[in-house]
Amino acid sequence: MNGDHHVILRVVAKALIPIISVFGFFVHFHGEYSPGGGFQAGVILAVAIILYSLIFGIAPCMRAITPGFARTVAAFGLFLYAAVGFWALAMGGNFLYYDALFREAPGGHLGQHVGIIVIELGVLAAVAGSMVAIYYAFAGRVSEIRDEDW
């Protein structure tokens, strides 16, 4: 049997995956004002990638977003999160104390705005990259099992 027996599923997935991705970015950038943020957005973006893998296969997904890239994104997210904390320390504040990020007049909140956005970007990258890397680790193990083994 050829792979065309899931045509409707593939067409619907091609329409849904971009919508899921845009919604993930909406949750991220709107998370400062409502429930949501980096963690939820990272999960939603990872779900879009995992859905692609489930519908179109793990091999094409791993060619599009390699396991190494997923791990690099996760590491970059962790680095970004930690960098904001050390930036605050370097400016004379406590770790992740956003008001210390910029030298500004008392009552200014630029550090609050920039700090939370950069932190949430780091969380988004760390969560999305980690979830995709973990999925690849489990999916790779399952894909090694042959039909005869069942």
Secondary structure as UniProt FT lines:
FT   HELIX           3..6
FT   HELIX           7..30
FT   TURN            31..33
FT   HELIX           38..56
FT   HELIX           58..64
FT   HELIX           67..90
FT   TURN            91..92
FT   TURN            95..96
FT   HELIX           98..100
FT   TURN            106..107
FT   HELIX           110..143
FT   HELIX           147..149
//
